[in-house]
Amino acid sequence: MLKKIINHTKTQCGMRKLILTENAKKYIQMAIDRNRELGISDGD
């Protein structure tokens, strides 16, 4: 079975708002900073 990764949801119902806590924002930024240090980028 062939799998493909896409950058959108299957339907409009899949688009949801996500409320991030301050800790979640901190951990996301930590991951972004670490990836930058390692030269890892997803293009966004």
N, C-alpha and C positions, 0 to 999 in steps of 0.2 A: 504494500500500500504506500503510495507516494503522499507525503505531507508537504504543505506549503505554509509558510508564515506570512501573514498579511498584517498591515498596519491600520486596521479598522475592524469594527465589530460586524457581525453578520447582519444585524438589523439595527434600526434606529433605537429599538428598545434596549439594546446593549449599551447605549450611551448613558452613563450615569454620572452624577456629581459625587465626588468623594471629598469628605471633609477630613483634612489632615490635622492631627494634633501637632503641637510644637515639637514634641519628641520625634514624631514621624518625619517632620521637615528636617530636623537636625540629622537624623540617620540617613535620609536620602542625600542630603548635602555631603555628609561624610563619605558616602559611597561614590558620589560624583567626584569629589576631591581625590579620593584614593585611585579611582580609575584614571583620572587625569595624570596623577603621579606615575602610574604604570603605563601611560600612553594608550589606554584603552578608550575607544570612542564608538558610539553607535550611530554617529552622524547627526544626532539631534542635540 
